[in-house]
């Protein structure tokens, strides 16, 4: 099964597309302010409940994630099943995980980030919706500077704007 991304949201039903866009909009608007480290992108769970449009967040317990799903070096094989499992456990209509470049390494965490320096240049978003078999996966480039907080490169905002343009029926900002 092919995955959806910002460039391919037209493959999805309207309500699923709206939820995936809402998650992406949250990531771009809120993630930079929530990052406590300038060298490490924290992993987060994002969920949309069965009603309402508020995005709930919770830190990912990496020890528990790996214990339940498998070795870090196989992260790309099991990440979507972990997201689907999270959606079921939370009773949500949509669940997502924000991950960093180092999720598939045996030692991923703030300590490794501090030792290896700011090598992270990408935020990965994995999402699943209860009403769609197509899962959402996309990568968003981040910019860093010695004194700047984490931010996204302009191309990421352009991708989001293009996704909005290709879906003209969207009337609200998607935040609730």
PyMOL commands that place a pseudoatom at each C-alpha (Angstrom):
pseudoatom trace, name=CA, resn=UNK, resi=1, chain=A, elem=C, hetatm=0, pos=[0.000, 0.000, 0.000]
pseudoatom trace, name=CA, resn=UNK, resi=2, chain=A, elem=C, hetatm=0, pos=[1.336, 3.441, -0.895]
pseudoatom trace, name=CA, resn=UNK, resi=3, chain=A, elem=C, hetatm=0, pos=[1.593, 6.107, 1.749]
pseudoatom trace, name=CA, resn=UNK, resi=4, chain=A, elem=C, hetatm=0, pos=[0.103, 9.570, 1.612]
pseudoatom trace, name=CA, resn=UNK, resi=5, chain=A, elem=C, hetatm=0, pos=[2.197, 12.701, 2.083]
pseudoatom trace, name=CA, resn=UNK, resi=6, chain=A, elem=C, hetatm=0, pos=[1.478, 16.403, 1.768]
pseudoatom trace, name=CA, resn=UNK, resi=7, chain=A, elem=C, hetatm=0, pos=[1.964, 16.060, -1.984]
pseudoatom trace, name=CA, resn=UNK, resi=8, chain=A, elem=C, hetatm=0, pos=[-0.576, 13.219, -2.221]
pseudoatom trace, name=CA, resn=UNK, resi=9, chain=A, elem=C, hetatm=0, pos=[-3.446, 14.172, 0.058]
pseudoatom trace, name=CA, resn=UNK, resi=10, chain=A, elem=C, hetatm=0, pos=[-5.864, 14.008, -2.870]
pseudoatom trace, name=CA, resn=UNK, resi=11, chain=A, elem=C, hetatm=0, pos=[-5.860, 10.202, -2.517]
pseudoatom trace, name=CA, resn=UNK, resi=12, chain=A, elem=C, hetatm=0, pos=[-7.764, 10.487, 0.766]
pseudoatom trace, name=CA, resn=UNK, resi=13, chain=A, elem=C, hetatm=0, pos=[-11.369, 11.140, 1.824]
pseudoatom trace, name=CA, resn=UNK, resi=14, chain=A, elem=C, hetatm=0, pos=[-12.011, 14.763, 2.858]
pseudoatom trace, name=CA, resn=UNK, resi=15, chain=A, elem=C, hetatm=0, pos=[-12.300, 14.164, 6.612]
pseudoatom trace, name=CA, resn=UNK, resi=16, chain=A, elem=C, hetatm=0, pos=[-9.083, 12.111, 6.660]
pseudoatom trace, name=CA, resn=UNK, resi=17, chain=A, elem=C, hetatm=0, pos=[-7.276, 14.755, 4.619]
pseudoatom trace, name=CA, resn=UNK, resi=18, chain=A, elem=C, hetatm=0, pos=[-8.511, 17.420, 7.052]
pseudoatom trace, name=CA, resn=UNK, resi=19, chain=A, elem=C, hetatm=0, pos=[-7.180, 15.494, 10.051]
pseudoatom trace, name=CA, resn=UNK, resi=20, chain=A, elem=C, hetatm=0, pos=[-3.781, 14.868, 8.444]
pseudoatom trace, name=CA, resn=UNK, resi=21, chain=A, elem=C, hetatm=0, pos=[-3.525, 18.556, 7.509]
pseudoatom trace, name=CA, resn=UNK, resi=22, chain=A, elem=C, hetatm=0, pos=[-4.491, 19.535, 11.057]
pseudoatom trace, name=CA, resn=UNK, resi=23, chain=A, elem=C, hetatm=0, pos=[-1.646, 17.389, 12.419]
pseudoatom trace, name=CA, resn=UNK, resi=24, chain=A, elem=C, hetatm=0, pos=[0.870, 18.888, 9.951]
pseudoatom trace, name=CA, resn=UNK, resi=25, chain=A, elem=C, hetatm=0, pos=[-0.298, 22.415, 10.752]
pseudoatom trace, name=CA, resn=UNK, resi=26, chain=A, elem=C, hetatm=0, pos=[0.169, 21.697, 14.465]
pseudoatom trace, name=CA, resn=UNK, resi=27, chain=A, elem=C, hetatm=0, pos=[3.702, 20.398, 13.848]
pseudoatom trace, name=CA, resn=UNK, resi=28, chain=A, elem=C, hetatm=0, pos=[4.726, 23.469, 11.880]
pseudoatom trace, name=CA, resn=UNK, resi=29, chain=A, elem=C, hetatm=0, pos=[3.096, 25.965, 14.244]
pseudoatom trace, name=CA, resn=UNK, resi=30, chain=A, elem=C, hetatm=0, pos=[3.680, 24.423, 17.664]
pseudoatom trace, name=CA, resn=UNK, resi=31, chain=A, elem=C, hetatm=0, pos=[6.677, 22.091, 17.538]
pseudoatom trace, name=CA, resn=UNK, resi=32, chain=A, elem=C, hetatm=0, pos=[9.370, 24.811, 17.413]
pseudoatom trace, name=CA, resn=UNK, resi=33, chain=A, elem=C, hetatm=0, pos=[8.011, 26.390, 20.603]
pseudoatom trace, name=CA, resn=UNK, resi=34, chain=A, elem=C, hetatm=0, pos=[7.839, 23.027, 22.412]
pseudoatom trace, name=CA, resn=UNK, resi=35, chain=A, elem=C, hetatm=0, pos=[11.385, 21.922, 21.738]
pseudoatom trace, name=CA, resn=UNK, resi=36, chain=A, elem=C, hetatm=0, pos=[13.379, 22.147, 24.920]
pseudoatom trace, name=CA, resn=UNK, resi=37, chain=A, elem=C, hetatm=0, pos=[16.687, 21.392, 23.251]
pseudoatom trace, name=CA, resn=UNK, resi=38, chain=A, elem=C, hetatm=0, pos=[18.482, 23.111, 20.416]
pseudoatom trace, name=CA, resn=UNK, resi=39, chain=A, elem=C, hetatm=0, pos=[20.308, 19.939, 19.432]
pseudoatom trace, name=CA, resn=UNK, resi=40, chain=A, elem=C, hetatm=0, pos=[17.682, 17.222, 19.804]
pseudoatom trace, name=CA, resn=UNK, resi=41, chain=A, elem=C, hetatm=0, pos=[14.151, 16.885, 18.415]
pseudoatom trace, name=CA, resn=UNK, resi=42, chain=A, elem=C, hetatm=0, pos=[12.008, 15.189, 21.038]
pseudoatom trace, name=CA, resn=UNK, resi=43, chain=A, elem=C, hetatm=0, pos=[9.670, 12.428, 19.919]
pseudoatom trace, name=CA, resn=UNK, resi=44, chain=A, elem=C, hetatm=0, pos=[5.996, 13.108, 20.573]
pseudoatom trace, name=CA, resn=UNK, resi=45, chain=A, elem=C, hetatm=0, pos=[2.685, 11.325, 20.216]
pseudoatom trace, name=CA, resn=UNK, resi=46, chain=A, elem=C, hetatm=0, pos=[-0.072, 13.454, 18.682]
pseudoatom trace, name=CA, resn=UNK, resi=47, chain=A, elem=C, hetatm=0, pos=[-3.726, 12.409, 18.772]
pseudoatom trace, name=CA, resn=UNK, resi=48, chain=A, elem=C, hetatm=0, pos=[-7.047, 13.774, 17.603]
pseudoatom trace, name=CA, resn=UNK, resi=49, chain=A, elem=C, hetatm=0, pos=[-9.914, 12.492, 19.725]
pseudoatom trace, name=CA, resn=UNK, resi=50, chain=A, elem=C, hetatm=0, pos=[-13.172, 11.114, 18.433]
pseudoatom trace, name=CA, resn=UNK, resi=51, chain=A, elem=C, hetatm=0, pos=[-14.703, 14.596, 18.628]
pseudoatom trace, name=CA, resn=UNK, resi=52, chain=A, elem=C, hetatm=0, pos=[-13.238, 18.062, 18.377]
pseudoatom trace, name=CA, resn=UNK, resi=53, chain=A, elem=C, hetatm=0, pos=[-10.164, 19.319, 16.599]
pseudoatom trace, name=CA, resn=UNK, resi=54, chain=A, elem=C, hetatm=0, pos=[-7.695, 19.775, 19.445]
pseudoatom trace, name=CA, resn=UNK, resi=55, chain=A, elem=C, hetatm=0, pos=[-4.366, 18.009, 19.014]
pseudoatom trace, name=CA, resn=UNK, resi=56, chain=A, elem=C, hetatm=0, pos=[-3.272, 16.302, 22.230]
pseudoatom trace, name=CA, resn=UNK, resi=57, chain=A, elem=C, hetatm=0, pos=[0.431, 15.715, 22.794]
pseudoatom trace, name=CA, resn=UNK, resi=58, chain=A, elem=C, hetatm=0, pos=[2.416, 13.353, 24.947]
pseudoatom trace, name=CA, resn=UNK, resi=59, chain=A, elem=C, hetatm=0, pos=[6.132, 12.518, 25.019]
pseudoatom trace, name=CA, resn=UNK, resi=60, chain=A, elem=C, hetatm=0, pos=[7.108, 9.154, 23.570]
pseudoatom trace, name=CA, resn=UNK, resi=61, chain=A, elem=C, hetatm=0, pos=[8.601, 6.797, 26.141]
pseudoatom trace, name=CA, resn=UNK, resi=62, chain=A, elem=C, hetatm=0, pos=[11.373, 5.373, 23.951]
pseudoatom trace, name=CA, resn=UNK, resi=63, chain=A, elem=C, hetatm=0, pos=[12.145, 2.485, 26.294]
pseudoatom trace, name=CA, resn=UNK, resi=64, chain=A, elem=C, hetatm=0, pos=[8.526, 1.351, 26.228]
pseudoatom trace, name=CA, resn=UNK, resi=65, chain=A, elem=C, hetatm=0, pos=[8.249, 1.958, 22.470]
pseudoatom trace, name=CA, resn=UNK, resi=66, chain=A, elem=C, hetatm=0, pos=[11.214, -0.277, 21.717]
pseudoatom trace, name=CA, resn=UNK, resi=67, chain=A, elem=C, hetatm=0, pos=[10.160, -2.899, 24.265]
pseudoatom trace, name=CA, resn=UNK, resi=68, chain=A, elem=C, hetatm=0, pos=[6.744, -3.240, 22.633]
pseudoatom trace, name=CA, resn=UNK, resi=69, chain=A, elem=C, hetatm=0, pos=[7.778, -3.030, 18.988]
pseudoatom trace, name=CA, resn=UNK, resi=70, chain=A, elem=C, hetatm=0, pos=[11.317, -4.171, 18.386]
pseudoatom trace, name=CA, resn=UNK, resi=71, chain=A, elem=C, hetatm=0, pos=[14.849, -3.052, 17.917]
pseudoatom trace, name=CA, resn=UNK, resi=72, chain=A, elem=C, hetatm=0, pos=[15.603, 0.549, 16.987]
pseudoatom trace, name=CA, resn=UNK, resi=73, chain=A, elem=C, hetatm=0, pos=[17.443, -0.479, 13.821]
pseudoatom trace, name=CA, resn=UNK, resi=74, chain=A, elem=C, hetatm=0, pos=[14.133, -1.914, 12.545]
pseudoatom trace, name=CA, resn=UNK, resi=75, chain=A, elem=C, hetatm=0, pos=[12.201, 1.282, 13.357]
pseudoatom trace, name=CA, resn=UNK, resi=76, chain=A, elem=C, hetatm=0, pos=[11.094, 1.873, 9.760]
pseudoatom trace, name=CA, resn=UNK, resi=77, chain=A, elem=C, hetatm=0, pos=[9.513, -1.598, 9.648]
pseudoatom trace, name=CA, resn=UNK, resi=78, chain=A, elem=C, hetatm=0, pos=[7.319, -1.249, 12.724]
pseudoatom trace, name=CA, resn=UNK, resi=79, chain=A, elem=C, hetatm=0, pos=[6.712, 2.465, 13.228]
pseudoatom trace, name=CA, resn=UNK, resi=80, chain=A, elem=C, hetatm=0, pos=[3.313, 2.488, 11.503]
pseudoatom trace, name=CA, resn=UNK, resi=81, chain=A, elem=C, hetatm=0, pos=[2.034, -0.471, 13.514]
pseudoatom trace, name=CA, resn=UNK, resi=82, chain=A, elem=C, hetatm=0, pos=[3.103, 1.419, 16.658]
pseudoatom trace, name=CA, resn=UNK, resi=83, chain=A, elem=C, hetatm=0, pos=[1.165, 4.504, 15.491]
pseudoatom trace, name=CA, resn=UNK, resi=84, chain=A, elem=C, hetatm=0, pos=[-1.935, 2.411, 14.716]
pseudoatom trace, name=CA, resn=UNK, resi=85, chain=A, elem=C, hetatm=0, pos=[-1.633, 0.745, 18.105]
pseudoatom trace, name=CA, resn=UNK, resi=86, chain=A, elem=C, hetatm=0, pos=[-1.387, 4.157, 19.785]
pseudoatom trace, name=CA, resn=UNK, resi=87, chain=A, elem=C, hetatm=0, pos=[-4.523, 5.291, 17.936]
pseudoatom trace, name=CA, resn=UNK, resi=88, chain=A, elem=C, hetatm=0, pos=[-6.444, 2.282, 19.260]
pseudoatom trace, name=CA, resn=UNK, resi=89, chain=A, elem=C, hetatm=0, pos=[-5.137, 2.646, 22.832]
pseudoatom trace, name=CA, resn=UNK, resi=90, chain=A, elem=C, hetatm=0, pos=[-5.980, 6.357, 22.933]
pseudoatom trace, name=CA, resn=UNK, resi=91, chain=A, elem=C, hetatm=0, pos=[-9.413, 5.846, 21.393]
pseudoatom trace, name=CA, resn=UNK, resi=92, chain=A, elem=C, hetatm=0, pos=[-8.520, 8.486, 18.814]
pseudoatom trace, name=CA, resn=UNK, resi=93, chain=A, elem=C, hetatm=0, pos=[-9.621, 8.947, 15.234]
pseudoatom trace, name=CA, resn=UNK, resi=94, chain=A, elem=C, hetatm=0, pos=[-6.088, 9.929, 14.216]
pseudoatom trace, name=CA, resn=UNK, resi=95, chain=A, elem=C, hetatm=0, pos=[-2.699, 9.392, 15.823]
pseudoatom trace, name=CA, resn=UNK, resi=96, chain=A, elem=C, hetatm=0, pos=[0.772, 10.489, 14.814]
pseudoatom trace, name=CA, resn=UNK, resi=97, chain=A, elem=C, hetatm=0, pos=[4.356, 10.280, 15.960]
pseudoatom trace, name=CA, resn=UNK, resi=98, chain=A, elem=C, hetatm=0, pos=[7.007, 12.931, 15.521]
pseudoatom trace, name=CA, resn=UNK, resi=99, chain=A, elem=C, hetatm=0, pos=[10.399, 11.305, 15.202]
pseudoatom trace, name=CA, resn=UNK, resi=100, chain=A, elem=C, hetatm=0, pos=[13.956, 12.439, 14.620]
pseudoatom trace, name=CA, resn=UNK, resi=101, chain=A, elem=C, hetatm=0, pos=[16.781, 11.133, 12.393]
pseudoatom trace, name=CA, resn=UNK, resi=102, chain=A, elem=C, hetatm=0, pos=[18.183, 8.998, 15.171]
pseudoatom trace, name=CA, resn=UNK, resi=103, chain=A, elem=C, hetatm=0, pos=[15.103, 6.883, 15.944]
pseudoatom trace, name=CA, resn=UNK, resi=104, chain=A, elem=C, hetatm=0, pos=[16.594, 3.932, 14.080]
pseudoatom trace, name=CA, resn=UNK, resi=105, chain=A, elem=C, hetatm=0, pos=[19.835, 3.973, 16.076]
pseudoatom trace, name=CA, resn=UNK, resi=106, chain=A, elem=C, hetatm=0, pos=[20.486, 1.708, 19.078]
pseudoatom trace, name=CA, resn=UNK, resi=107, chain=A, elem=C, hetatm=0, pos=[21.099, 4.749, 21.301]
pseudoatom trace, name=CA, resn=UNK, resi=108, chain=A, elem=C, hetatm=0, pos=[18.641, 7.497, 20.448]
pseudoatom trace, name=CA, resn=UNK, resi=109, chain=A, elem=C, hetatm=0, pos=[18.032, 10.254, 22.920]
pseudoatom trace, name=CA, resn=UNK, resi=110, chain=A, elem=C, hetatm=0, pos=[19.250, 13.575, 24.268]
pseudoatom trace, name=CA, resn=UNK, resi=111, chain=A, elem=C, hetatm=0, pos=[22.562, 12.123, 25.457]
pseudoatom trace, name=CA, resn=UNK, resi=112, chain=A, elem=C, hetatm=0, pos=[23.443, 10.852, 21.978]
pseudoatom trace, name=CA, resn=UNK, resi=113, chain=A, elem=C, hetatm=0, pos=[22.349, 14.184, 20.512]
pseudoatom trace, name=CA, resn=UNK, resi=114, chain=A, elem=C, hetatm=0, pos=[24.636, 16.039, 22.889]
pseudoatom trace, name=CA, resn=UNK, resi=115, chain=A, elem=C, hetatm=0, pos=[27.580, 13.764, 22.118]
pseudoatom trace, name=CA, resn=UNK, resi=116, chain=A, elem=C, hetatm=0, pos=[27.168, 13.753, 18.350]
pseudoatom trace, name=CA, resn=UNK, resi=117, chain=A, elem=C, hetatm=0, pos=[26.174, 17.388, 17.922]
pseudoatom trace, name=CA, resn=UNK, resi=118, chain=A, elem=C, hetatm=0, pos=[23.305, 18.850, 15.933]
pseudoatom trace, name=CA, resn=UNK, resi=119, chain=A, elem=C, hetatm=0, pos=[23.171, 16.364, 13.081]
pseudoatom trace, name=CA, resn=UNK, resi=120, chain=A, elem=C, hetatm=0, pos=[19.390, 16.295, 13.000]
pseudoatom trace, name=CA, resn=UNK, resi=121, chain=A, elem=C, hetatm=0, pos=[18.138, 18.114, 9.961]
pseudoatom trace, name=CA, resn=UNK, resi=122, chain=A, elem=C, hetatm=0, pos=[14.777, 16.424, 9.517]
pseudoatom trace, name=CA, resn=UNK, resi=123, chain=A, elem=C, hetatm=0, pos=[11.594, 15.887, 11.497]
pseudoatom trace, name=CA, resn=UNK, resi=124, chain=A, elem=C, hetatm=0, pos=[9.644, 12.818, 10.443]
pseudoatom trace, name=CA, resn=UNK, resi=125, chain=A, elem=C, hetatm=0, pos=[5.888, 12.583, 10.837]
pseudoatom trace, name=CA, resn=UNK, resi=126, chain=A, elem=C, hetatm=0, pos=[4.075, 9.237, 10.799]
pseudoatom trace, name=CA, resn=UNK, resi=127, chain=A, elem=C, hetatm=0, pos=[0.282, 9.271, 11.073]
pseudoatom trace, name=CA, resn=UNK, resi=128, chain=A, elem=C, hetatm=0, pos=[-2.618, 6.849, 10.802]
pseudoatom trace, name=CA, resn=UNK, resi=129, chain=A, elem=C, hetatm=0, pos=[-6.363, 7.422, 10.634]
pseudoatom trace, name=CA, resn=UNK, resi=130, chain=A, elem=C, hetatm=0, pos=[-9.072, 5.005, 11.694]
pseudoatom trace, name=CA, resn=UNK, resi=131, chain=A, elem=C, hetatm=0, pos=[-11.030, 5.635, 8.464]
pseudoatom trace, name=CA, resn=UNK, resi=132, chain=A, elem=C, hetatm=0, pos=[-8.196, 5.183, 5.959]
pseudoatom trace, name=CA, resn=UNK, resi=133, chain=A, elem=C, hetatm=0, pos=[-5.860, 2.417, 4.952]
pseudoatom trace, name=CA, resn=UNK, resi=134, chain=A, elem=C, hetatm=0, pos=[-3.387, 4.940, 3.517]
pseudoatom trace, name=CA, resn=UNK, resi=135, chain=A, elem=C, hetatm=0, pos=[-0.989, 6.067, 6.202]
pseudoatom trace, name=CA, resn=UNK, resi=136, chain=A, elem=C, hetatm=0, pos=[0.628, 9.497, 6.221]
pseudoatom trace, name=CA, resn=UNK, resi=137, chain=A, elem=C, hetatm=0, pos=[4.407, 9.769, 6.153]
pseudoatom trace, name=CA, resn=UNK, resi=138, chain=A, elem=C, hetatm=0, pos=[6.386, 12.871, 5.418]
pseudoatom trace, name=CA, resn=UNK, resi=139, chain=A, elem=C, hetatm=0, pos=[9.706, 14.462, 6.283]
pseudoatom trace, name=CA, resn=UNK, resi=140, chain=A, elem=C, hetatm=0, pos=[10.189, 18.139, 7.060]
pseudoatom trace, name=CA, resn=UNK, resi=141, chain=A, elem=C, hetatm=0, pos=[13.585, 19.803, 6.860]
pseudoatom trace, name=CA, resn=UNK, resi=142, chain=A, elem=C, hetatm=0, pos=[14.561, 21.927, 9.840]
pseudoatom trace, name=CA, resn=UNK, resi=143, chain=A, elem=C, hetatm=0, pos=[16.945, 24.839, 10.062]
pseudoatom trace, name=CA, resn=UNK, resi=144, chain=A, elem=C, hetatm=0, pos=[19.279, 25.545, 12.876]
pseudoatom trace, name=CA, resn=UNK, resi=145, chain=A, elem=C, hetatm=0, pos=[21.536, 28.332, 13.876]
pseudoatom trace, name=CA, resn=UNK, resi=146, chain=A, elem=C, hetatm=0, pos=[23.778, 28.868, 16.854]
pseudoatom trace, name=CA, resn=UNK, resi=147, chain=A, elem=C, hetatm=0, pos=[21.289, 31.178, 18.534]
pseudoatom trace, name=CA, resn=UNK, resi=148, chain=A, elem=C, hetatm=0, pos=[18.064, 30.236, 16.774]
pseudoatom trace, name=CA, resn=UNK, resi=149, chain=A, elem=C, hetatm=0, pos=[15.385, 27.867, 17.975]
pseudoatom trace, name=CA, resn=UNK, resi=150, chain=A, elem=C, hetatm=0, pos=[14.390, 24.930, 15.869]
pseudoatom trace, name=CA, resn=UNK, resi=151, chain=A, elem=C, hetatm=0, pos=[12.452, 26.063, 12.819]
pseudoatom trace, name=CA, resn=UNK, resi=152, chain=A, elem=C, hetatm=0, pos=[11.369, 24.700, 9.496]
pseudoatom trace, name=CA, resn=UNK, resi=153, chain=A, elem=C, hetatm=0, pos=[12.934, 25.686, 6.181]
pseudoatom trace, name=CA, resn=UNK, resi=154, chain=A, elem=C, hetatm=0, pos=[10.719, 27.817, 3.892]
pseudoatom trace, name=CA, resn=UNK, resi=155, chain=A, elem=C, hetatm=0, pos=[10.179, 24.879, 1.521]
pseudoatom trace, name=CA, resn=UNK, resi=156, chain=A, elem=C, hetatm=0, pos=[8.206, 23.056, 4.226]
pseudoatom trace, name=CA, resn=UNK, resi=157, chain=A, elem=C, hetatm=0, pos=[5.782, 25.946, 4.537]
pseudoatom trace, name=CA, resn=UNK, resi=158, chain=A, elem=C, hetatm=0, pos=[5.536, 26.035, 0.734]
pseudoatom trace, name=CA, resn=UNK, resi=159, chain=A, elem=C, hetatm=0, pos=[4.618, 22.328, 0.700]
pseudoatom trace, name=CA, resn=UNK, resi=160, chain=A, elem=C, hetatm=0, pos=[1.837, 22.999, 3.195]
pseudoatom trace, name=CA, resn=UNK, resi=161, chain=A, elem=C, hetatm=0, pos=[0.585, 25.993, 1.206]
pseudoatom trace, name=CA, resn=UNK, resi=162, chain=A, elem=C, hetatm=0, pos=[0.536, 23.867, -1.953]
pseudoatom trace, name=CA, resn=UNK, resi=163, chain=A, elem=C, hetatm=0, pos=[-1.423, 21.138, -0.176]
pseudoatom trace, name=CA, resn=UNK, resi=164, chain=A, elem=C, hetatm=0, pos=[-3.959, 23.758, 0.925]
pseudoatom trace, name=CA, resn=UNK, resi=165, chain=A, elem=C, hetatm=0, pos=[-4.217, 25.166, -2.616]
pseudoatom trace, name=CA, resn=UNK, resi=166, chain=A, elem=C, hetatm=0, pos=[-4.942, 21.751, -4.080]
pseudoatom trace, name=CA, resn=UNK, resi=167, chain=A, elem=C, hetatm=0, pos=[-7.787, 21.403, -1.621]
pseudoatom trace, name=CA, resn=UNK, resi=168, chain=A, elem=C, hetatm=0, pos=[-9.909, 24.533, -2.132]
pseudoatom trace, name=CA, resn=UNK, resi=169, chain=A, elem=C, hetatm=0, pos=[-12.868, 23.346, -0.016]
pseudoatom trace, name=CA, resn=UNK, resi=170, chain=A, elem=C, hetatm=0, pos=[-10.913, 23.894, 3.200]
pseudoatom trace, name=CA, resn=UNK, resi=171, chain=A, elem=C, hetatm=0, pos=[-12.360, 27.008, 4.790]
pseudoatom trace, name=CA, resn=UNK, resi=172, chain=A, elem=C, hetatm=0, pos=[-10.983, 27.058, 8.324]
pseudoatom trace, name=CA, resn=UNK, resi=173, chain=A, elem=C, hetatm=0, pos=[-7.441, 27.177, 9.606]
pseudoatom trace, name=CA, resn=UNK, resi=174, chain=A, elem=C, hetatm=0, pos=[-7.810, 23.672, 10.974]
pseudoatom trace, name=CA, resn=UNK, resi=175, chain=A, elem=C, hetatm=0, pos=[-6.943, 24.501, 14.541]
pseudoatom trace, name=CA, resn=UNK, resi=176, chain=A, elem=C, hetatm=0, pos=[-9.463, 23.952, 17.228]
for i in range(1, 176): cmd.bond("trace and resi %d" % i, "trace and resi %d" % (i + 1))
show_as sticks, trace
zoom trace
